């Protein structure tokens, strides 16, 4: 399905602040630049791009998708509180469709001296390809939303970790298809995942003209 990526694409430290070792955060986030380059290349490839011809040409003129500079400070290690009896929710989307998700875990992390928590979701779809079945969905909004980034927020896809920590690399944040064109059903970021800080990492908004 064309909107598959939109649905995808985690008890230890719930009350304490835990973060990655300083040495880890001083290094460049692994594969972040490559991830960004690959994402931009997909939008520029007429065989993979969701963009109509006129928008594809505009994006080519701009040199591809814009991103904030890769910043190691936005790669964090979050502590997970898995929910033993996960709530099943029907997440609103940009259409009338409701997307069914399991509220899998609460991720708590420190970013720039402030502790934050975000819910991680697992799709309830039964027709996902095997490579997507081990992913958690992290939709979020922040203080760049509607300014430097899409007003509807951005997404991350995270592999389900074996332990009680997960790496969240905001440098890999991407926009839903709805940020670029019409005809897609994009999950709406739940209010619990609205951050009161700017996340100046990952994809930025690009003006490709009116829909």
C-alpha positions in Angstrom: 0.0 0.0 0.0 1.2 3.5 -0.9 0.8 4.8 2.6 2.5 1.9 4.4 5.4 4.0 5.5 3.0 6.4 7.2 1.9 3.7 9.5 5.4 2.8 10.6 7.1 4.6 9.0 9.4 1.1 22.3 10.6 0.5 33.9 13.8 1.2 34.8 14.2 5.0 34.6 10.6 6.3 34.4 11.2 8.5 37.5 14.9 9.2 36.9 17.0 10.8 34.2 19.3 8.6 32.3 21.3 9.6 29.2 23.9 8.2 26.9 27.6 8.3 27.8 29.1 11.6 26.9 31.6 10.0 24.6 28.7 8.5 22.5 27.0 11.8 22.1 30.2 13.5 21.0 30.4 11.3 17.9 28.5 11.8 14.7 25.2 9.9 14.7 25.9 6.7 12.8 24.4 6.6 9.3 22.4 9.8 9.8 24.0 11.6 6.8 23.6 8.5 4.7 20.0 8.1 5.8 19.2 11.7 4.8 20.9 11.3 1.4 18.9 8.1 0.7 15.6 9.7 1.7 16.3 12.6 -0.5 17.3 10.3 -3.4 14.0 8.4 -3.1 12.0 11.6 -3.5 14.1 12.6 -6.5 13.7 9.1 -8.2 10.7 9.2 -10.5 10.3 5.5 -10.0 9.9 5.8 -6.2 8.8 9.4 -5.7 5.3 10.3 -4.5 5.7 13.7 -6.1 3.8 14.8 -9.2 6.0 15.8 -12.2 6.0 19.5 -11.5 6.9 19.1 -7.9 9.6 16.6 -8.7 11.2 19.1 -11.1 11.0 21.8 -8.4 12.7 19.5 -5.9 15.4 18.7 -8.4 16.0 22.5 -8.9 16.4 22.8 -5.1 18.9 20.0 -5.0 16.7 17.6 -3.0 15.2 17.6 0.5 16.6 20.1 3.0 17.8 19.0 6.4 19.2 20.6 9.6 22.9 19.9 9.9 23.5 16.5 11.5 24.0 17.1 15.2 25.2 14.4 17.6 23.3 16.2 20.5 20.0 15.0 18.9 21.0 11.3 19.1 19.8 10.3 22.6 19.5 7.0 24.5 16.0 6.7 26.0 14.9 4.5 28.8 11.8 2.4 28.1 8.9 1.6 30.3 7.1 -1.1 28.4 3.4 -1.3 29.2 2.5 -4.8 30.4 -1.1 -4.4 29.1 -0.8 -2.0 26.2 -3.7 0.2 25.4 -5.1 -0.2 21.9 -5.9 3.2 20.3 -7.4 4.4 17.0 -5.1 7.2 15.9 -6.6 10.0 13.9 -5.3 10.6 10.4 -5.5 13.3 7.8 -8.4 11.4 6.3 -11.4 9.7 7.8 -9.4 6.6 8.4 -8.4 5.6 11.9 -5.1 3.8 12.3 -5.0 1.1 15.0 -1.9 1.1 17.2 -0.7 -0.5 20.4 0.7 2.0 22.9 3.9 0.0 23.3 6.1 2.0 25.7 7.1 5.3 27.2 10.5 6.5 26.2 12.2 8.9 28.7 15.4 10.8 27.7 17.4 13.9 28.4 17.9 16.5 25.7 19.9 19.6 26.3 19.4 19.4 30.1 15.7 18.7 30.0 13.9 15.4 30.6 11.3 14.5 28.0 8.9 11.5 27.5 7.3 10.3 24.3 5.0 7.4 23.6 6.1 4.7 21.1 3.5 2.9 19.1 3.3 -0.5 17.3 1.1 -0.9 14.3 -1.8 -3.4 14.7 -1.9 -4.1 10.9 -1.6 -7.8 10.0 -0.4 -7.3 6.5 2.9 -5.7 7.2 6.0 -7.0 5.4 8.4 -8.9 7.7 11.0 -6.0 7.6 8.4 -3.6 9.1 7.1 -5.9 11.8 9.9 -5.1 14.2 9.5 -1.4 14.1 8.0 1.1 16.5 6.4 4.3 15.3 7.4 7.6 16.9 5.3 10.6 15.7 6.2 13.9 17.3 5.7 17.7 17.1 8.0 20.3 18.4 8.6 24.0 18.4 9.8 23.9 14.8 6.5 22.5 13.6 4.7 25.0 11.4 7.9 27.0 11.1 11.0 25.3 9.9 9.2 21.9 9.6 5.8 20.6 8.6 3.0 21.8 10.9 1.6 18.3 11.2 4.8 17.1 12.8 7.4 14.5 11.9 8.0 10.7 12.3 10.7 8.3 13.3 10.8 4.5 12.9 12.7 2.6 15.6 13.7 -1.1 15.8 12.2 -2.8 18.8 15.2 -3.1 21.3 15.9 -6.3 23.2 16.6 -4.4 26.4 15.2 -1.4 28.3 16.9 1.3 26.3 16.5 2.6 22.7 18.5 5.0 20.6 16.4 7.9 19.2 18.2 9.8 16.5 16.2 12.9 15.6 18.6 13.5 12.7 16.5 10.8 11.0 13.2 12.5 11.5 11.1 12.6 8.3 7.9 14.2 7.1 4.7 12.3 6.3 3.8 12.3 2.6 1.0 14.8 3.5 3.7 17.4 3.9 4.4 17.3 0.2 1.3 16.4 -1.7 -2.4 15.3 -1.4 -4.0 11.9 -1.6 -2.4 10.2 1.5 -3.7 9.3 4.9 -1.2 10.4 7.5 -1.4 9.7 11.2 -1.9 12.8 13.3 0.6 13.2 16.1 -1.1 12.5 19.5 -1.0 15.4 21.9 1.1 13.4 24.4 3.9 13.6 21.9 4.1 17.4 21.5 7.5 18.6 22.7 7.8 22.1 24.1 11.3 22.5 22.7 12.7 22.9 19.1 14.1 19.8 17.6 16.5 21.3 15.1 17.4 18.0 13.5 16.2 15.9 10.6 14.2 17.0 7.6 13.1 20.6 7.1 10.1 21.9 5.2 10.5 22.7 1.5 8.2 24.9 -0.6 7.2 22.9 -3.7 4.2 25.1 -4.5 0.5 24.7 -3.9 -1.2 21.3 -3.9 
